[in-house]
Amino acid sequence: MGKWKVAVDRDACIGDGICASLCPDVFELDDEGKSVVTKEIIEDDLYDCVKEAVDSCPVSCITLEEA
């Protein structure tokens, strides 16, 4: 099993919320309406939903890399 590190560039985030709707186990919107990562290191079971969030982000502010 692999481990993956998830991050959001909050300066670039526009608060679209697609990440939180696609993968609520890893992302949520804070009081400013911007995405925050609630689980920075994920395993393979969450990879697909995080990858979909990465691919769906309109400003490409989410990164996913091997931990």
N, C-alpha and C positions, 0 to 999 in steps of 0.2 A: 504493500500500500504506500502511496505517496502522500506527502504533506505539502500543502500549498499556502503561500502567504498572500493575503488579500489587503489591498490598500485603496483609499480614495483620496484624490487630490481635491481637498475641500475648496481651494481657491478657484478651481475650474468648475466645480459642481454647480449646476443650476437648479437643483432640487426637483428634477423631473419625477423622481420616485419610482421609476421603472425597476430599479435594482431591488428596492424594498418589496415591491409587489411580486417580482419573480423569485426572490430568494430571501424571505423574511427571517430565516434562521441566521443570516449573515449580515444583513443590512437593515437599518431603520433610518427614519428622518428625525433630526433633532429639532430643538425649539426654533432654530433659524431656518428650518425647512431644507437643510442640506443632509446628504447621506453620511452616515457614520457606520463603520464596520464594528459589529458586535462580537464577531468571532474572527480574529486576525489570522489564526492558523487553522486551516481546514484540512480534512482528509478527503479521500476519493469520493465518499458518499455525497458530498456537497459540491464537488467539482463541476458537474454539469449545470447546476442552477447558477453558480457563480460565473461560469464561462458564458452562459446566456445573458447574464446581466452585463458582463464586460462588452459583449458584442452588441447589446441593445442600447447602451448608454449613448445619448445623442452628442455628448461632448467628450467622450472617450477618457473619462477621468478615473476609471477603475483599472487597477493593475492586478494581475494574477501571475505569480511566479513560484517556481519550485522552492520550497523552504529547506 
